C-alpha cells in the first residue's frame, strides 16, 4: 500500500507540475499555446478563458490581473485573477463591482475602474489586492451614456490628473431630417472629447473638469506616454459618407474612409470632429460633407494633425506604450495598439499592431505584431466563425504583454524568448 501511495503521489506531481518555481521564474512552457502569428522569438499562451465580455485590463506588480467586463457576469463587473500555484494558468477568480464598463488601471497603490458614466477608486494592499470590494470612492459620475460609443476609457498623467474619454452617440452631428451638420455641434459640450479630473477628489462631474481636448468622435484607446510626458489617444473614425452624399462618395470610398487616427493631446486642442476627417489616401484633413465638403476640400491649420493614421474601420480599442525590458530594444517606448475590427481595404483585422517611436514621435511604418486571433484568413472566410476578438492591453511586471478578448473571454500572455 505504501509503495502504491508513493507511486500515485509521484504521478500526480508530474501531471500537475507541482514543483515550486524560483522567485521571479515564469514557467512559460507549462502554459497552453495560443495559435497566434508573431515575430520570431515571440510566443503566446492563454492564461485564462471563458470569462465573459472582457474589456481593458491591468496587471499588478505581483503578476495578478484585474480585468473589466463590458456586461455583468453573475452580477460582477470586475474580475481579480491570480495564479496562486505559479504554474502559468489562472486558478483563482474573485468577482466584484456591480457595474459594467471599460477602463481599469493601477496607480500609486490604487485601482481605478470606470462604468459607462463614471469612475471609481479602490484601495489596494501591499500585495495588490482590493481591501474592500464593496466600497469604492466615487471619483466621477454623471458622464453622458446613451448606449452607443459609451465606454469611458481612462489614463492618469505624471501629475496625478485623471483623463476620461467620452465618445459621441451621434456619428456625424447631422440635423435629424437632413444631411446638414448642426452649426457648432452643441454635442461637443458633453461628448466627443477628453475631460481632465483630479484623482484626489470625490464626486466630480463635468462642472469640476477641464475640457482637455475636443473634436474626438470616439476614443477607446488611451495611454499616458512617460517618455514624452503627454497623453496619446486612438480615435475611431466616423462612418456614413455615401448614404447622404452619393454625389461625392462611392460605397467603396465610404467603406475605406476615414482613417483611424492617433493623436498626441495637449490641453485646449481640437481634433476637428465632426467638422473634418482625415483622408489617409490624400494624407490631408478634409472638410466633412455635412459642413460643405465634397471629398476634395482640404482644411489647413486650426485642427490638430494626427501623428499616425491607419485604415478605416479597424476599431482601435486600446493603446499601450511599452516600457518593459523583456522585448527587444526596438519595442522600447513604442506603441502597441489593439484593433478590434477589420479593414475592408486590407481585408485584415482583429490584431495587435506596433508603431515604433523615436524622440517621442513615430519613427517608421506601423506593423502587424500579433495576428490570427480570428482563426482564419479574413480575405477568404469560407463561412468560418470568428474565434477571438482582441480588446485590451496591459504590460506585466516581467515585461510580458497581455491581451484580453471580448468574444470568448480569453486572456493571452505574449512573451519573448529570442536573442536581443
Secondary structure, 3 states (H helix, E strand, C coil): CHHHHHHHHHHHHHHHCCCCCCCCCCCHHHCEECCCECCCCEEEEEEECCCCCEEEEEECCCCCEEEEEEEEECCEEEEEEECCCCCCCCCEEEEECCCCCCCEEEECCEEEEECCCCEEEEEECCCCCECCCCCCEEEECCCCCCCCCCCCCEEECCCCEEEEEECCCCCCCECCCCCCECCCCHHHHCCCEEEEEECCCCCECHHHCEEEEECCCCEEEEEEECCCCEEEEEECCCCCCCCCCCCCCCHHHHHHCCCEEEEEECCCEECCCCCEEEECCCCEEEECHHHCCCCCCECCCCCCCCCEEECCCCCEEEEEECCCCCCCHHHCCCEEEEEEEEECCCCEEEEEEEECEECCEECCCCEEEEECCCCCCHHHCCCCCCCCCEEEEEECCCCCEEEEECCCCCEEEEEECCCC
